[in-house]
Amino acid sequence: MSYILYDIPCMAFRKIPAAAMIIPMFLSIIFNSLFPDFVNMGSLTTALFGKKAVVPLTGVVLFMAGTGLRLNEAPEALQRGGMLLLGKFAAGYVTGTIFGMIFGPAGVFGVSALAVYTALLSSNGSIYLAITAEYGEDIDLGAYSLLSLKDGPFLAMVALGASGATHIPLMSLFATIFPMLFGIVLGNLYPGVRNYFKGGSRLMIPFVGISIGSSINLGMMFSAGIGGVLLGVVAFIVGAIVLTGIDKLILRRPGYAGASLASVAGSAVATPTIIAEVVPELTDAAALASVQIAAAVIVTAILCPMWTAWVLKKWGAPQYSPEVEHS
């Protein structure tokens, strides 16, 4: 009986989209609203839980993720992942640039160009991996070696710089992706490194959430709510149309892999803060964008699986049988 009672909150935790990031972040937001100066007491507390901890913690996450990426994937897997990654970037870049041209950097309904770029240039990897592992094939999993590049702030920084929305120095772009590149090199030179850090990036995600929450209060959350929902709906619609279309029309595949990428990554919540470290004038917009992206994560984590289920029923998949209900 005690085991069942213990497992109830664990099951609830697993059912919340991007729970490892979202729950610690919201708890941190509540704590910061009640005790706004607590994490600024100094020493290890501020270093680990303060808002500036987002940058080094995210660097560690990217390094660990990089150690698991293999360079010897089959050409077909790299082609599939590269095409979907290119489509993801094109969709996010075009949408963000048009949004910025019409509404300016400040945006509309409180949603800034920074938030649009960040949301549309990321995807929830857990949704993709869960769907392709159950219904797809090994090549789909191999394709994630390239798709993992969307998990960090790199694509958003490239898009912001290329669009002219802000100036991103080339050295800053390289510095952003270097931890992952370093991890890739070590992981491929020494397979033991890959095994050592396997799953380590997941352990760091809650700390990233806590650090983000320490720079946000409840007042900011209420003002960002509707904007976050709209951001999630836009990110889903653009991703669903473009990525499913690429999977079907260009890759000549059933479409489930592209459909499963029509979401916003939980790790994207940290991206505005990281970009603001490079471009200080975006600091104010970054705090609000983080809250909006957190809402978009939840919205797309609901809509994306529903869309993918429709795509599976419509066009099938290697391991999908319409006669069998999958839970």
N, C-alpha and C positions, 0 to 999 in steps of 0.2 A: 504493500500500500504506500509506504514512504517513497519507494522508487517511482511509482506512478505520479505522486504529487510532485516529486523533484523534476520529472520529465515534462510536466505540463508547460512550465515557462520555457523550457528548451524547445519544445515543439512550436510554441507561439513565436519564439525568436526566429526559427527557421522559416516561418511563413511570411515574415515581413521582408519586402524587397530591400536588398542591400543592407540588411539588419546590422551587420558588423560595423558599418560606417554610420548609419542613420541613428540607431538607438544611442550609442555613446555620444554622438553629436548633440542630440536633443536633450539628453541628461546634462551635458555640459552647458548647453544654452540656459536651461532652467537654473543650474547652480550659479552661472555667471550673472544671471538676472538678479538673484538673491544676494550674492556676495561678489560684486563686480571687481573688487581689487584683490581677491584672495590669491589667484594664480600669479599675481605680480609681486608676491612676497620676496622673490629672488631665488638664487641658487638653483638646485635641481628641480624644484617644483615649477618655476617659471620656464626653465630650459626644456622640460619634458611636456608640460601641459599648456604653456603660453601659446599665443597665436603664431609666434615666429617658429615654433617647432614644426609647423606644417612642412616647411621647405626641406629640412634634413630628413624628416620621417618619410616624406614622399620619395626622396632620393634613395633611401634604403629599400622601399617597396619596389621601385623600378630596377634597382640592382638585382634584388632577389628574383624578380620576374625574368630579368634578362638571362640569368644563369640557366633557366629552363628552356630557352629557345635554341633549337637545333638548326645548324646551317646546312645539314645534309638531307633536308626534306626533299621528297620527290618533286620534280619540276611541275607536275600538275597541281600539287598542293600549293606551291608558291604562286603559280599562275592564278589559281582560284582565290587565294587570300589577297594577292596583290590587286586583282581587279576589284574585289569588294572594298578593299582599303581605299583605292583610288576613287571609287564611286562615293564612299563615305566622305572623303575629303572634298570632292567636287560639290556634293550636295550641301555640305556645311558651309563651304566657302562662298558659293553663289548666294545661298539664302542669307548668310550673315552680311555679305557685301550689299545686297539689295536692301536689306533691313537698315543698314547704316546709312545708305544713300537717301532713303526716304525719311527716316526718323532721326538720323544723326547718332552720335555716340551715346547720348543719354537715353535713346530709345523711346518706348511708349508703354503706358501702363506700368511704369517702373522697371520694365525689362530693358536692359542695356544691350548694346552690340556685343559687349564682352560675354554676357550670359548666353546670347544666341550662339555665338561661335563655340563657346565651351560645350554647351549642351549638344549641339548638332554634330560636333566632331568627336564624340565619344559613343561607346555602346557598352551595355552590360554584358561583360564576357561570360558571366555565370549562366545567363539565359542562352547564349549561343552554344556554349559547351554542353549544357544539359540537353538541349534539343538535338544537336548534331550527334551526341554520344548515343542517344536513345533511338533516333530515327535515321541518322545518316551513315557515313562510312569513315574509315580511317583518314582518308584524304581531307575530309572536313576538319578533323582535329589537327592535322598537319598544317592546314591553311592558317590556323590561329597563330603560328609563329610570326607571320607578318601582321596579322590583324591586331596583335598585342601592342603595336605601336600607337594605336588609338587610345590606349589606357592612360597615357601620361599627358602632360600639357604641351607636348611638342607640336602636334597638329594645330592646336588652337593658336599657339604663338606664331607659327608659320603663316596661318591665315590672317591673323591680325596685322602682321608686318606686310604681307603681300597686298592686302586691301588698302593700306594707307591709313587705317583707323588709328594706328599708333606706330611708333618706330621701335622695332625689336632688333637690337644688334646681333650680328651673325654669331659672335662669340657667346652671347647669351643663349642662342638656340643650341649651339654645340654643347654648352655647359648643362643645358637641360636634359639632353639625351645621352650625355656621356656616362652617367651611372648605369643605364641599361646596356650601352655598348660594352662597357667594361665587364658587366655581368655575362653578356653573350660570349665575349672572348674567353673568359675564365671557364664558363660552363662547357664550351666546346673543346678547350684544350685539356681540361681535367674533368672527366665525367663525375668524379667523386664530389667536386664542388656542387654540381647540379643536384646530386642526391642530398648533400648536406643542407642546402638552402631550400629544398623542395617543401612547398607549403608555408615557408617562412613569411612571405609577403602578406598572407592572410592574417598572421598574428599581429602585424603592424597596423593594419587598417583601423582597429578601434582607437588606437592612439592618435591617428590622423584625425578621426572624427572628434575626439575630445579637444584637440588643439584648435580645430576650426570653430567649435562651439564656444570656446573661450573668448572669441572676438564678436559674438553675436548675442543680442538680448531678445526677449520676447516681443518687445515693441517692434523691432525690425521684422520679426517673423510675421506678425499680423499684417504689416504693411506690404509684405512681399507675397502673401498667399495666392491671390488671384493671378498674379503675374507668373508664378511658378506653375500653376495649372495650365495656363495658356502656353507657356514655354514647352511643357511636356507634350501637349497635344500637337503643337507645330513640329516638334522634333520627331514624334511618332509618324505623323502623316508624311513628312518629307522622306524620312528613312524608309517607310514601308513602300512608298511608290518607287523611289529611285533604286534601292538595294534589291527589292524583289524583282524589279524590272531588269536589272543587270544580271541577276542570277538566272532569270528565265530567257531573256532575249540574247544576251551576249555569251554567257557561259553555257547556255543550253542545258540548264539543270532544272529540277522541279521547283526551285524557288524557296525552299524552307530555310536554307542557310542565310540568304539575304534577308528574309522576313524576320529571322531571329536576331538581326542586328538593329532593328528599328526601336532602339531604346537609348536611355542615357545611363552612363556608367556611374556607380556610386563613387568611384575614385575621382570623378569629374568635380565633385563638391570642393575638392582642394585646389583645383586648377586656377580659379580667379585669384586666390591668395598668392599662389606661386608666381603668376604673371605680374601681380602688383609689386612683388619684390623687385622685378626687373623694371617695371614702369610705375613709379610711385604715384603718378597722377591718377592711376586707376584704383587706388586704395579704397576710396569711398564706394565706388561701384562694385568692388570685389566682395565686400561684406554682404551686400544685398544680393549679389549674383549667387553667392554660395547657398543662401537660403532658398532662392528660387530654383536652383538646380537640384537641391535636395527634394523639393516637391515634384520636380519633373522626373526624377528617378523613380518615385513611387507611381506616378501617373503612367509612365511608359512601361514599367514592370507589370502593370495590369493589362494595358492595351496590347503590348507586343506578343505575349503568349496567345492571346485571343486571336490576333491576326495570323500568327504562325499556325495555329490549329486549323483555321479556315484554309490556309494555303496547303496544308497537309491533306485535308479532305478533298481539295480541288485538284491538286496535281500529284499527290503522293510523295513517297520518299523510299530509299532503298530498304529500310526496315520498318516501314509503316504499313499496317494492315487496317483498313477501315472497319473490318468486322470485329476488331479487338479494341476495347476501350482502354486507353492508357491513362493512368492516374498521375 
